[in-house]
């Protein structure tokens, strides 16, 4: 009994000590708390690169800052730091503001094309070493200056980064966009053998802010870009579990729209001449609009599945041909599968190997539903 009583006392002492530690921790944290109006809270930021007449590199990093006023009102303003290095822009920017910067809530991070053509590794390292940054924030490449994008006013939004975040997220549900356009995935792809970075590309057009395609990277440098349509089929072969629309159109009166989800498999084999890859794409979804077929039955459904499958195979093969002969890049990250099967750290240039490999594409489209009108 005495032993049991001692054990109970020990537990009580342990519980009291734990409560005291927690109390002290949160009490100390509360001392550093300030009203939200006393912080510069970033909704997004950009990185621009310039060269002066002597060719010296200069960085400009603008932040879109949310300003909070009474009665839940908010608006945005731009605060920019400029310096010979990315890290020095922080102290330059702080000289122009009376508040502490909070960047962990940023929704997007923009890189100007001039910066990514020069090289992304240095800036990626800076962001990686910053423990306060939001690693899940979306990253994009833009035409022109990032500051112009951040300053762009969108009706109904406090800042353009909030609008851009919505553009990317909804493109994931409609245009076969990947979910991998994040800061965290940038770190992974820049430092993993057999992988290449791809990022959304946007600009200010006469229609406003617009996503016009995808930027292609070799290492940490952007080397090319593709439009949205071409990028759609690249993504089907590159990523898994994507969602979007496929269409068949004979003329303005005869067409069919299909909304589906993709699953991808890759087979890799080493042969004497190099490597052979087979990409199998399974797409399952629903017909959402149809004036191409007067009625749906087993025969027309099979015909539609075959037509869609051949169309996907044709467009994917066209991209593979362009990738191997024009871009000369492993945009599909096929090197990753060879590394996983045959070993890493071989010193192989996978962009060159994949450009000279045999790549076959097989598509299997399955129609699940044909709409409420097809009865």
FENDAZI-V316036 format. One record per helix or strand of 2 or more residues. SS is the DSSP state (a for helix, b for strand). FROM is the first residue (numbers start at 1). LEN is the number of residues. If there is no record, write none. Layout:
[[SS FROM LEN] [SS FROM LEN]]
This chain:
[[a 2 30] [a 36 3] [b 39 13] [b 57 12] [b 74 10] [a 88 7] [b 100 3] [b 108 5] [a 113 6] [a 121 9] [b 138 5] [a 146 6] [a 160 12] [a 183 8] [b 198 8] [b 208 11] [b 221 7] [a 228 11] [b 243 7] [b 255 17] [b 274 17] [a 298 30] [a 335 8] [a 350 6] [b 358 12]]
